[in-house]
Amino acid sequence: MQKLSTLAAALIVGSLISAPVVAADKKAAVFATVNGVAIPQSSADTVIDEYKARGATDGPELRNAVRETLIRRELLVQEAKKKGIDKQPAVVQRLELARQELYIQGFVQDYTKSHPVSDDVLKAEYDRIKAQLGGNEYKTRHILVEKEETAKDIIAKLKSGAKFEDLAKQSKDPGSKDNGGDLGWGSPANYVKPFSEALTKLPKGKYTETPVKTEFGYHVIQVDDVRPLTPPPFEAIKPQLTQRAQQLQIEKLVSTLREKAKVE
């Protein structure tokens, strides 16, 4: 057997389980034969295409690795059948679930291809998101506590000259308490409504003089800096917008099918 590179060997090991299963066609071109069982060329082409989609470079090394992968898979399948694994109820059920998944993937690909999302729809969603994000982003700190009285006491200490960063150590937000309460830069849309409303009313360098109540507790919020929000251009996030729009299409379709279905 030809010696494989480390990369090729890794492809084989990983693919013994994950490579796609393609049913053999007696009339199809044969890629390899293992103990008299033909592996069709279409199986090799499918696996090669999947690796290329993941960034692999097509060439002799990849094709040799795929050949070895499919041969080893066929050997294991033959051994499994000898032991009757293919007849075990749990295996049969998993095969049916895998079959359903392949049908669904094929249907979704076909549906999204035949129902393309227009640029007008995507641009409208882009504009909606931009409007939701607002015109500015804020570099923010906060201190989160359980009780309103505790928040009021913190505000009183701030008025007396205490440093926000020192008082933040008593915050119950583990992600920011050890960093002076720093939340970094963010759009108001990143926060729950009471927090964002208080945030947008604060001038640079100021803190809230009354506690801000949210579902998480009571916040004391400080704005360190403000700058105009520059969202990424439409073309840069068009793929993500398209993917989300397609997901919504499928969700809507499934809801319609569910409403029409007779389920007992």
Buried (B, 14 or more C-beta within 10 A) or exposed (E): EEEBEEEBEEBBEEBBEEBEEBEBEEEBEEBBEBEEEBBBBBBBBBBBEBBEEEEBEEEEBBBBBBBBBBBBBBBEBEEEEEEEEEEEEEEEEEEEEEEEEEEEEEEBEEEBEEEEBEEEEBEEBBEEEEEEBBEEBBBBBBBBBEEEEBBBBBBEBBEEEEEBBEBBEEBEBEEBBEEBBBBEBBBBBBBEEBBBEBBBEBEEEEBBEEBBBBEBBBBBBBBBEBEEBEEEEBEEBBEEBBEBBBEEBBEEBEEEEEEEEEEE
